[in-house]
Amino acid sequence: MNIQNVAKAALLAVGMTLSLGLGAAFAFDPENPECIAPADPGGGWDFTCRQVAKNLQDEGLISQTMQVTNLSGGGGGVAFAEVVNKRNTDDNLIVAASSATATRLAQGAYPGNTMDQVRWLAAVGSDYGVIAVAANSPINTLPELLDQIKNDPTSVSIAGGSAVGGWDHLKVLIAAKAYGIDDVRSVKYIAFDGGGEAVTQLLAGSVQAFTGDLSEAKGFVDSGDIKILAVLSPERLGGDFAEFPTAKEQGVDAIGANWRGFYAPGGMSDDAYNYWVNDIATLYASDTWKAVMDANGLAPLNLQGEAFQSFVANSVASITQISKEIGIIQ
């Protein structure tokens, strides 16, 4: 399997739907609903929780304010273990997940935990990867950055919000391999707990580049702190993102799409599970969420319930194979 297949896999199921009956009535009604973002504030998981929590209430899909809890550590492993070991039957809890979650599960990075210990709810879109530098950096194109890595790998450190071998790391390796850097293990990657912390280190001058997703990078672009060298999408995005060049148009055939969605405790009741699947599906279909997607560069990924469960299983299998190819796991 090509190293890019996992990135492309995130888009294979676009347009798939599960008819849930948007007006369905449920025996379950959440009390004190909560969303765990498994990282510090400012990253993609935090974005996913906060946007969905706000819009579920704005759309009248939950009757109470949803609490957002940041529980960082272990590239999402601390939160995963908390859910499995301590909150396995919590019907009021959902947890933000992404391709980074699937990557860590595929690589056995959550010790003793597997994807089958939780219930996978739904996707809310796909977030394209970016490679960026500080706004005052002399580097202006992706080939310039990759040439510098090629010529002197020790001169460039790239920060990301996932662990070594995680999805942010893999996105850089996808680009490096596509550019002809054969020994991708020479690329210096430094892991932080969330994209927000990674950008902070970039602005402090501790690292020379940043790898993350468009949704978490946008605010830093708007504030003038960073500049995006490349978006890892097949073609330029529209609207506010049309100014950002793709890697492909710069001669680097790299695509990196990060799905975003949610899982729930493995012991969640069927009534609660169906409620949350329906709520997220209803939000996803709303004009409100379409506006959120447009504003943050999210691509469609319409998967709920069993379809999403199968999609995550396929993602984990694909990433396992790729991780073996590049020597991250045996």
SERO-4910 file (N, C-alpha, C, O; in steps of 0.05 Angstrom, whole numbers):
BEGIN
 pado doro    nc1    nc2    nc3   cac1   cac2   cac3    cc1    cc2    cc3    oc1    oc2    oc3
  Met    A     17    -24      0      0      0      0     17     25      0     37     27     15
  Asn    A     11     44    -17     25     69    -18     22     85      8      1     83     21
  Ile    A     43    100     15     42    115     40     19    136     40     10    144     62
  Gln    A     10    144     17    -12    164     16    -40    152     19    -59    167     22
  Asn    A    -41    125     17    -68    113     17    -85    120     42   -109    123     40
  Val    A    -71    121     65    -86    127     89    -97    155     88   -119    160     98
  Ala    A    -82    173     77    -92    201     75   -116    202     56   -135    216     61
  Lys    A   -114    187     33   -136    188     14   -160    173     25   -183    179     17
  Ala    A   -155    153     42   -177    137     52   -198    153     67   -222    146     68
  Ala    A   -189    175     79   -208    192     94   -229    204     77   -250    214     87
  Leu    A   -225    204     50   -245    216     33   -262    195     18   -280    202      3
  Leu    A   -256    169     21   -269    149      5   -299    147      9   -314    140     -9
  Ala    A   -307    152     34   -335    148     41   -351    173     40   -374    174     50
  Val    A   -341    195     27   -355    220     26   -382    215     12   -383    201     -9
  Gly    A   -403    225     23   -429    223     11   -446    200     22   -470    198     17
  Met    A   -433    181     37   -448    159     49   -465    170     71   -457    188     86
  Thr    A   -489    160     74   -507    170     94   -521    147    108   -522    124     98
  Leu    A   -531    152    131   -547    132    146   -573    146    153   -573    166    167
  Ser    A   -595    135    144   -621    148    149   -629    143    178   -634    120    186
  Leu    A   -631    165    192   -636    162    221   -663    173    229   -672    169    251
  Gly    A   -676    188    211   -701    200    218   -697    223    236   -696    220    261
  Leu    A   -694    247    225   -685    270    241   -705    278    262   -698    292    281
  Gly    A   -729    269    259   -749    276    280   -754    254    300   -773    255    315
  Ala    A   -736    235    301   -740    211    318   -740    219    347   -727    238    355
  Ala    A   -756    204    363   -758    208    391   -741    187    405   -741    164    396
  Phe    A   -728    194    427   -711    175    441   -719    174    471   -727    194    483
  Ala    A   -715    150    482   -721    147    511   -700    161    527   -705    168    550
  Phe    A   -677    165    516   -654    178    530   -654    208    525   -659    217    503
  Asp    A   -648    223    547   -644    252    544   -620    259    562   -621    253    586
  Pro    A   -598    270    552   -574    273    568   -577    293    591   -591    313    589
  Glu    A   -564    286    613   -562    304    635   -532    311    639   -515    294    640
  Asn    A   -527    337    641   -499    346    643   -481    335    621   -461    322    626
  Pro    A   -488    339    595   -472    329    573   -444    340    573   -439    363    581
  Glu    A   -425    323    565   -397    331    566   -382    321    541   -388    299    531
  Cys    A   -364    337    531   -346    328    510   -317    330    519   -309    351    529
  Ile    A   -303    309    517   -274    309    524   -258    315    499   -261    302    479
  Ala    A   -241    336    501   -221    342    480   -195    331    491   -185    341    511
  Pro    A   -183    310    478   -160    296    490   -134    311    486   -113    299    482
  Ala    A   -134    337    488   -110    354    484   -114    381    497   -136    387    507
  Asp    A    -93    396    498    -95    423    509   -112    441    491   -117    434    468
  Pro    A   -122    464    501   -138    482    484   -121    492    460    -97    495    462
  Gly    A   -136    496    438   -123    508    415   -118    488    392   -112    497    370
  Gly    A   -121    462    396   -116    443    376   -142    433    362   -163    444    367
  Gly    A   -138    413    345   -161    404    329   -182    390    345   -206    393    340
  Trp    A   -174    374    365   -195    361    382   -210    381    398   -234    378    402
  Asp    A   -197    401    408   -210    423    423   -230    437    404   -252    443    412
  Phe    A   -221    443    380   -239    456    360   -264    439    356   -286    449    355
  Thr    A   -260    413    352   -282    395    346   -303    395    369   -327    398    364
  Cys    A   -293    392    394   -311    392    417   -326    418    419   -350    419    422
  Arg    A   -311    440    418   -324    466    424   -344    474    402   -365    485    408
  Gln    A   -337    469    377   -356    476    356   -381    459    357   -403    470    354
  Val    A   -378    433    361   -401    416    362   -418    421    387   -442    422    385
  Ala    A   -405    425    410   -419    431    434   -436    456    431   -460    457    438
  Lys    A   -424    478    421   -439    503    417   -462    500    398   -484    509    404
  Asn    A   -457    486    376   -478    485    355   -500    465    361   -522    468    352
  Leu    A   -494    444    377   -515    426    386   -535    442    402   -560    438    400
  Gln    A   -525    460    419   -543    476    436   -558    497    419   -582    502    422
  Asp    A   -543    510    401   -555    531    385   -577    520    367   -597    534    362
  Glu    A   -574    495    359   -594    482    341   -617    469    358   -635    458    346
  Gly    A   -615    471    384   -636    459    401   -635    429    403   -655    416    409
  Leu    A   -612    417    396   -609    388    396   -602    377    424   -605    354    429
  Ile    A   -592    394    442   -589    388    470   -601    410    486   -600    434    477
  Ser    A   -612    404    509   -627    424    524   -609    438    545   -617    458    557
  Gln    A   -585    427    549   -567    439    569   -540    445    556   -533    435    534
  Thr    A   -525    463    568   -498    469    558   -480    445    561   -480    432    582
  Met    A   -466    439    540   -447    417    540   -420    426    551   -408    445    540
  Gln    A   -411    414    572   -385    421    583   -363    409    566   -364    386    557
  Val    A   -342    425    560   -318    415    546   -295    412    566   -288    432    579
  Thr    A   -284    389    567   -262    383    585   -237    376    569   -237    358    553
  Asn    A   -216    391    574   -190    385    561   -175    365    579   -168    371    602
  Leu    A   -169    342    567   -155    321    582   -132    311    564   -135    292    549
  Ser    A   -109    325    567    -87    319    549    -69    298    560    -70    290    583
  Gly    A    -51    288    542    -31    269    550    -31    244    532    -52    234    526
  Gly    A     -7    235    525     -5    210    510    -17    210    483    -26    189    473
  Gly    A    -18    234    470    -30    235    443    -59    225    443    -68    213    424
  Gly    A    -74    231    465   -101    222    467   -105    197    484   -127    189    491
  Gly    A    -82    185    492    -83    160    507    -94    164    535   -107    146    546
  Val    A    -88    186    548    -98    191    575   -128    192    575   -141    180    592
  Ala    A   -140    206    556   -169    208    554   -181    181    547   -202    173    559
  Phe    A   -169    166    528   -179    140    520   -180    121    544   -200    107    549
  Ala    A   -159    121    560   -158    103    584   -178    112    604   -190     95    618
  Glu    A   -182    138    608   -202    149    626   -230    139    619   -245    131    636
  Val    A   -236    140    594   -262    132    584   -266    102    588   -287     93    598
  Val    A   -246     86    580   -248     57    581   -249     47    610   -265     30    617
  Asn    A   -232     58    627   -228     47    654   -246     59    675   -253     46    695
  Lys    A   -254     85    671   -269     98    693   -297    108    685   -314    112    702
  Arg    A   -301    111    659   -327    122    651   -340    105    629   -354    116    611
  Asn    A   -337     80    631   -345     61    610   -375     61    605   -384     54    584
  Thr    A   -391     68    625   -420     68    622   -433     95    623   -457     98    628
  Asp    A   -417    116    618   -427    143    619   -442    150    594   -430    154    573
  Asp    A   -469    152    596   -486    158    573   -485    187    564   -494    194    543
  Asn    A   -473    204    581   -474    233    575   -448    243    562   -445    267    558
  Leu    A   -430    225    556   -403    232    548   -397    225    519   -403    203    510
  Ile    A   -386    245    504   -375    240    478   -346    250    477   -339    267    493
  Val    A   -330    239    460   -301    246    459   -292    252    431   -299    237    412
  Ala    A   -278    274    427   -268    282    401   -247    262    391   -230    254    407
  Ala    A   -248    255    366   -229    237    354   -222    246    326   -235    263    315
  Ser    A   -202    233    314   -193    241    288   -175    219    277   -171    198    289
  Ser    A   -163    225    253   -143    206    242   -120    202    262   -108    181    262
  Ala    A   -114    222    278    -93    219    298   -100    197    318    -82    182    327
  Thr    A   -125    195    326   -134    174    344   -130    147    331   -120    128    343
  Ala    A   -139    144    306   -136    119    292   -106    111    289    -99     88    291
  Thr    A    -89    131    285    -61    126    282    -49    115    307    -34     95    307
  Arg    A    -56    127    330    -45    118    356    -55     89    362    -40     73    372
  Leu    A    -81     84    356    -92     57    361    -78     37    342    -72     15    351
  Ala    A    -73     45    317    -60     26    298    -32     19    307    -23     -3    302
  Gln    A    -19     38    320      9     33    328     12     23    356     34     21    367
  Gly    A    -10     16    369     -9      5    396      1     25    416     13     17    437
  Ala    A     -4     51    411      7     72    429    -10     77    453     -2     92    471
  Tyr    A    -34     65    454    -51     67    478    -48     40    492    -65     22    486
  Pro    A    -29     36    509    -23      9    520    -47     -5    531    -61      5    549
  Gly    A    -52    -29    520    -74    -45    530   -101    -38    519   -121    -50    526
  Asn    A   -102    -17    502   -128     -8    492   -131    -12    462   -111    -11    447
  Thr    A   -155    -18    453   -161    -22    425   -186     -6    417   -201      2    434
  Met    A   -190     -3    391   -213     13    382   -240      0    389   -260     13    390
  Asp    A   -240    -27    394   -265    -41    400   -274    -36    429   -296    -45    436
  Gln    A   -259    -22    445   -267    -17    472   -285      7    475   -296     13    496
  Val    A   -289     22    453   -307     45    453   -327     42    430   -324     24    413
  Arg    A   -347     59    429   -367     59    408   -363     84    391   -362    106    401
  Trp    A   -361     80    365   -355    102    347   -381    114    337   -398    100    326
  Leu    A   -384    140    341   -410    154    336   -414    164    308   -431    154    294
  Ala    A   -398    183    300   -402    196    274   -379    214    267   -363    222    284
  Ala    A   -376    220    241   -357    239    231   -371    266    228   -395    267    224
  Val    A   -355    288    229   -367    314    224   -352    329    202   -356    353    199
  Gly    A   -334    315    188   -320    328    166   -291    318    165   -282    302    181
  Ser    A   -277    327    145   -249    319    141   -233    345    138   -239    363    123
  Asp    A   -211    345    153   -195    369    156   -168    365    142   -153    347    149
  Tyr    A   -162    381    121   -137    377    107   -113    386    123   -115    406    138
  Gly    A    -92    372    120    -67    379    134    -53    403    121    -58    410     98
  Val    A    -37    417    137    -21    439    128      7    436    138     12    424    159
  Ile    A     26    449    124     53    453    134     58    483    133     54    496    113
  Ala    A     66    494    156     68    523    159     94    531    173    107    514    184
  Val    A    100    557    171    123    568    185    114    594    198     92    604    193
  Ala    A    131    605    215    124    631    227    122    652    205    135    650    184
  Ala    A    106    673    210    101    693    190    127    707    181    129    717    158
  Asn    A    147    709    199    172    723    193    193    705    182    216    713    180
  Ser    A    187    680    177    206    661    167    215    668    139    199    678    123
  Pro    A    240    664    132    250    669    105    240    648     85    242    652     61
  Ile    A    230    626     95    220    604     78    192    611     68    174    618     84
  Asn    A    187    609     42    161    617     31    147    596     15    123    599      8
  Thr    A    160    573     10    148    552     -5    154    525      8    174    523     22
  Leu    A    138    505      2    143    478     13    169    467      2    185    455     17
  Pro    A    175    469    -25    201    459    -34    225    472    -20    245    458    -16
  Glu    A    223    497    -14    245    510      1    250    496     28    273    491     35
  Leu    A    228    490     42    231    477     68    242    449     64    260    440     79
  Leu    A    232    434     45    240    406     40    269    405     30    284    387     36
  Asp    A    277    425     14    305    426      5    324    430     29    346    419     30
  Gln    A    315    447     48    332    452     71    335    426     88    356    420     98
  Ile    A    313    411     90    314    386    104    332    366     89    347    352    102
  Lys    A    329    366     63    345    348     46    375    354     50    391    335     52
  Asn    A    382    379     50    410    387     51    422    385     79    446    378     82
  Asp    A    406    390     99    416    389    127    392    383    145    380    401    157
  Pro    A    386    357    149    363    349    165    363    360    193    342    363    206
  Thr    A    387    365    204    389    374    231    381    404    234    377    413    257
  Ser    A    379    418    212    374    447    213    344    454    216    337    477    221
  Val    A    326    434    212    298    439    213    284    420    232    286    396    230
  Ser    A    270    432    252    253    416    270    224    424    264    218    448    262
  Ile    A    207    404    262    179    409    255    162    400    279    164    378    288
  Ala    A    145    419    288    128    413    311    100    405    303     89    415    283
  Gly    A     88    387    318     60    379    313     47    371    338     59    368    359
  Gly    A     20    369    337      4    363    361     -1    334    366    -18    328    383
  Ser    A     11    316    351      8    288    357     36    276    363     56    288    358
  Ala    A     36    252    375     61    240    384     78    231    360     68    231    338
  Val    A    103    225    366    121    214    345    107    189    333     99    171    347
  Gly    A    106    189    306     92    167    293     62    172    290     48    156    278
  Gly    A     52    195    301     24    201    299     17    215    273     34    218    255
  Trp    A     -8    223    271    -18    232    245     -4    258    236      2    260    212
  Asp    A      1    277    254     16    301    245     43    294    235     53    305    215
  His    A     56    275    249     83    266    240     81    252    213     97    258    195
  Leu    A     61    235    209     58    221    184     53    240    160     63    235    138
  Lys    A     39    262    165     34    281    143     61    292    133     64    295    108
  Val    A     79    298    151    105    308    142    121    287    127    134    293    107
  Leu    A    119    262    136    133    240    123    121    235     95    136    229     76
  Ile    A     95    238     92     82    236     66     94    256     47    100    249     24
  Ala    A     96    281     56    107    302     39    137    298     33    145    301     10
  Ala    A    152    290     53    181    286     49    186    263     30    203    265     12
  Lys    A    171    241     33    174    218     15    167    226    -14    180    218    -33
  Ala    A    145    241    -17    137    250    -43    157    268    -57    159    269    -81
  Tyr    A    173    282    -41    193    300    -51    220    286    -57    239    299    -67
  Gly    A    222    261    -50    246    246    -56    266    244    -33    289    236    -37
  Ile    A    256    250     -9    273    245     15    269    216     23    249    209     35
  Asp    A    289    199     16    286    170     19    286    162     48    270    145     56
  Asp    A    304    173     64    305    166     92    287    185    108    297    205    119
  Val    A    261    179    109    243    198    122    248    199    152    238    217    166
  Arg    A    262    179    162    268    180    191    288    201    198    293    207    222
  Ser    A    300    214    178    319    236    183    304    262    189    316    281    199
  Val    A    278    263    183    262    287    187    258    291    217    248    273    230
  Lys    A    266    314    228    263    319    256    235    328    263    227    350    254
  Tyr    A    221    312    279    194    319    287    193    320    317    204    303    331
  Ile    A    181    342    328    178    345    357    148    345    364    133    361    354
  Ala    A    141    328    382    112    324    389    104    342    413    119    345    432
  Phe    A     80    353    411     68    368    433     40    359    437     28    346    420
  Asp    A     29    365    460      1    357    466    -18    378    455    -29    394    469
  Gly    A    -22    377    429    -41    394    416    -28    414    397     -5    422    402
  Gly    A    -43    422    376    -32    441    357    -26    468    368     -8    482    359
  Gly    A    -42    477    388    -38    503    400    -10    506    412      3    526    409
  Glu    A     -2    485    427     24    486    440     47    484    419     68    497    421
  Ala    A     41    469    397     61    467    376     66    494    362     89    501    357
  Val    A     44    509    357     47    535    345     61    555    364     77    571    356
  Thr    A     55    552    390     69    569    410     99    565    408    114    585    410
  Gln    A    108    540    406    137    535    404    148    545    377    171    554    376
  Leu    A    132    545    356    141    556    330    145    586    333    165    597    324
  Leu    A    126    600    346    128    629    349    151    637    368    162    658    366
  Ala    A    158    618    386    180    624    405    207    619    391    228    625    403
  Gly    A    207    607    367    232    602    354    245    576    361    268    570    353
  Ser    A    231    559    377    242    534    385    243    513    363    259    495    363
  Val    A    225    516    343    224    499    320    221    517    295    216    541    297
  Gln    A    225    504    272    225    520    247    200    517    230    195    534    212
  Ala    A    184    497    236    159    493    220    138    479    237    144    469    259
  Phe    A    114    479    227     91    468    241     75    450    222     72    457    199
  Thr    A     66    427    232     49    410    216     23    406    233     24    398    256
  Gly    A      1    410    220    -25    407    234    -47    406    213    -43    398    191
  Asp    A    -71    415    222    -94    415    204   -104    444    200    -98    461    216
  Leu    A   -118    448    178   -126    474    171   -143    488    192   -141    512    197
  Ser    A   -161    472    204   -179    484    224   -164    496    248   -171    517    258
  Glu    A   -143    482    257   -127    492    280   -108    513    272    -99    529    289
  Ala    A   -100    515    246    -81    535    237    -94    561    230    -81    582    231
  Lys    A   -120    560    223   -133    584    212   -131    608    230   -125    630    221
  Gly    A   -136    604    256   -136    627    275   -109    640    276   -107    665    278
  Phe    A    -87    624    274    -60    635    275    -53    649    249    -37    667    249
  Val    A    -65    640    227    -62    655    201    -76    681    203    -64    702    195
  Asp    A   -100    681    213   -116    706    215   -103    727    233   -105    751    228
  Ser    A    -89    717    254    -76    735    272    -48    745    262    -35    762    274
  Gly    A    -40    734    239    -14    742    227     10    729    240     32    738    235
  Asp    A      6    707    255     28    694    268     43    674    250     67    671    252
  Ile    A     28    660    233     40    640    216     33    644    187     13    658    181
  Lys    A     48    631    169     41    630    141     41    601    132     59    586    139
  Ile    A     21    594    116     18    567    107     34    563     81     30    577     62
  Leu    A     52    544     82     68    538     58     52    520     39     54    524     14
  Ala    A     36    502     50     21    484     32     -2    471     47      0    465     71
  Val    A    -24    468     33    -47    452     43    -45    425     29    -41    424      4
  Leu    A    -49    403     44    -46    376     33    -73    367     21    -83    346     30
  Ser    A    -84    382      3   -109    375    -10   -104    370    -40    -84    379    -51
  Pro    A   -122    356    -53   -118    350    -82   -118    375    -99   -104    375   -120
  Glu    A   -133    395    -92   -135    420   -106   -140    443    -87   -147    437    -64
  Arg    A   -137    467    -96   -141    490    -77   -170    490    -67   -189    484    -81
  Leu    A   -172    498    -42   -198    501    -30   -210    527    -38   -196    544    -49
  Gly    A   -236    531    -32   -249    556    -40   -251    576    -17   -239    572      4
  Gly    A   -265    597    -23   -270    618     -3   -245    630      9   -227    637     -5
  Asp    A   -245    632     36   -223    644     50   -196    629     47   -175    639     54
  Phe    A   -198    604     37   -174    587     35   -162    586      7   -142    572      3
  Ala    A   -174    600    -12   -165    599    -39   -137    609    -43   -123    602    -62
  Glu    A   -127    626    -25   -100    638    -27    -78    618    -20    -55    623    -27
  Phe    A    -85    596     -6    -65    578      3    -58    557    -19    -76    543    -28
  Pro    A    -33    555    -27    -25    536    -48    -26    507    -37    -22    502    -14
  Thr    A    -31    488    -55    -29    460    -48      0    451    -50     16    464    -64
  Ala    A      6    429    -37     32    417    -41     35    407    -70     56    409    -82
  Lys    A     13    396    -80     13    385   -107     21    405   -128     36    399   -147
  Glu    A     10    429   -126     17    450   -147     45    459   -145     56    472   -163
  Gln    A     59    453   -122     87    460   -119    105    436   -125    129    437   -120
  Gly    A     93    415   -138    109    393   -146    113    371   -125    129    353   -129
  Val    A     98    373   -103     99    353    -82     72    338    -81     53    349    -70
  Asp    A     71    314    -91     46    300    -94     38    287    -67     40    262    -64
  Ala    A     30    303    -49     23    294    -22     -5    303    -14    -12    326    -17
  Ile    A    -21    284     -4    -48    290      5    -51    279     33    -43    257     39
  Gly    A    -61    296     51    -65    288     79    -92    298     89    -94    322     95
  Ala    A   -111    281     92   -138    289    101   -143    276    128   -142    251    131
  Asn    A   -150    292    147   -154    283    175   -184    284    181   -196    305    183
  Trp    A   -196    260    183   -225    260    191   -228    269    219   -211    265    236
  Arg    A   -251    281    225   -258    289    252   -285    278    260   -304    278    244
  Gly    A   -287    268    284   -312    256    293   -311    250    323   -296    263    338
  Phe    A   -327    231    331   -330    225    360   -333    196    366   -343    180    350
  Tyr    A   -322    188    390   -329    162    400   -342    165    427   -342    187    439
  Ala    A   -354    144    438   -368    144    463   -359    120    479   -346    101    469
  Pro    A   -364    120    506   -357     97    522   -368     70    511   -390     69    501
  Gly    A   -352     49    514   -360     23    503   -385     12    516   -400     -3    504
  Gly    A   -390     19    541   -413     10    555   -437     28    553   -457     24    568
  Met    A   -437     48    536   -459     66    532   -484     50    524   -482     31    507
  Ser    A   -507     57    534   -532     43    527   -539     48    498   -531     68    486
  Asp    A   -554     29    487   -562     33    459   -580     57    455   -577     71    435
  Asp    A   -597     63    475   -614     87    473   -596    112    471   -601    130    455
  Ala    A   -576    114    488   -558    138    488   -542    139    463   -538    160    451
  Tyr    A   -532    115    455   -515    114    430   -532    124    406   -522    141    391
  Asn    A   -556    114    403   -573    123    381   -580    152    382   -582    166    362
  Tyr    A   -584    162    407   -589    190    410   -566    208    400   -570    226    385
  Trp    A   -542    201    409   -518    217    401   -512    215    371   -505    234    358
  Val    A   -516    191    360   -512    187    331   -532    205    316   -524    218    297
  Asn    A   -557    205    324   -577    221    311   -572    251    314   -575    266    295
  Asp    A   -564    259    339   -559    287    344   -536    298    326   -538    319    314
  Ile    A   -514    282    325   -492    291    309   -498    291    279   -490    309    264
  Ala    A   -514    271    270   -522    270    242   -540    293    235   -538    305    213
  Thr    A   -558    300    253   -576    323    249   -560    349    247   -565    365    229
  Leu    A   -541    352    265   -524    376    264   -509    377    238   -507    398    225
  Tyr    A   -497    354    230   -481    353    206   -497    362    181   -486    375    164
  Ala    A   -523    355    181   -540    361    158   -550    390    158   -562    399    138
  Ser    A   -545    405    179   -556    431    182   -540    452    167   -517    449    161
  Asp    A   -554    474    160   -540    497    147   -519    509    166   -499    519    157
  Thr    A   -525    508    192   -506    518    212   -479    504    210   -458    517    210
  Trp    A   -480    477    209   -455    462    207   -441    466    180   -417    467    179
  Lys    A   -457    468    159   -445    474    133   -429    500    134   -408    502    121
  Ala    A   -440    520    148   -425    545    150   -400    542    166   -379    554    160
  Val    A   -400    525    188   -376    520    203   -355    506    186   -332    513    187
  Met    A   -364    487    170   -345    473    152   -333    492    132   -309    492    128
  Asp    A   -349    509    120   -339    528    100   -319    548    113   -299    554    101
  Ala    A   -325    557    137   -308    576    151   -282    565    160   -262    580    163
  Asn    A   -280    538    163   -256    526    174   -243    506    155   -225    492    163
  Gly    A   -251    506    130   -238    489    110   -243    460    113   -226    444    105
  Leu    A   -265    452    125   -271    423    128   -284    413    102   -302    426     91
  Ala    A   -276    389     94   -288    376     71   -310    357     81   -309    348    104
  Pro    A   -329    350     64   -351    332     72   -341    304     80   -323    294     66
  Leu    A   -352    293    100   -348    265    107   -373    257    124   -374    261    148
  Asn    A   -392    245    110   -418    240    122   -421    211    130   -430    194    114
  Leu    A   -413    204    154   -413    177    164   -423    176    193   -415    192    210
  Gln    A   -442    158    198   -453    155    225   -456    126    232   -459    108    215
  Gly    A   -457    120    258   -463     93    268   -445     72    257   -421     75    258
  Glu    A   -457     50    248   -442     27    239   -424     34    215   -402     23    213
  Ala    A   -433     52    198   -416     60    175   -391     73    185   -369     69    173
  Phe    A   -393     89    205   -369    103    216   -351     83    231   -327     84    229
  Gln    A   -364     64    245   -348     43    259   -331     28    239   -308     23    244
  Ser    A   -343     20    216   -328      5    196   -306     22    183   -284     13    178
  Phe    A   -312     48    179   -292     66    168   -268     69    186   -245     68    176
  Val    A   -272     72    212   -250     74    231   -234     48    231   -209     49    232
  Ala    A   -247     25    230   -233     -1    230   -215     -3    205   -192    -12    207
  Asn    A   -225      6    182   -209      6    158   -185     26    160   -163     20    150
  Ser    A   -190     49    172   -169     68    176   -146     57    193   -123     59    186
  Val    A   -154     44    215   -134     32    233   -118     10    218    -94      9    221
  Ala    A   -131     -6    202   -117    -27    187    -98    -15    167    -75    -25    164
  Ser    A   -106      6    153    -89     19    133    -64     32    146    -42     29    136
  Ile    A    -69     46    168    -47     59    182    -27     39    194     -3     44    194
  Thr    A    -37     16    203    -20     -5    213      0    -14    192     24    -17    197
  Gln    A    -10    -18    167      7    -27    145     27     -5    138     51    -12    133
  Ile    A     19     20    136     37     41    129     58     45    150     82     49    144
  Ser    A     51     43    176     70     46    197     91     25    197    114     29    204
  Lys    A     83      1    188    103    -21    184    122    -14    161    146    -20    162
  Glu    A    111     -3    139    127      4    116    150     24    123    172     22    112
  Ile    A    143     43    140    163     64    146    178     58    172    193     75    182
  Gly    A    174     34    184    190     26    206    182     36    233    197     34    252
  Ile    A    158     48    235    149     59    261    141     36    280    146     37    304
  Ile    A    129     15    268    123     -9    283    133    -33    268    138    -31    244
  Gln    A    136    -55    282    147    -79    269    124    -96    257    129   -117    246
***
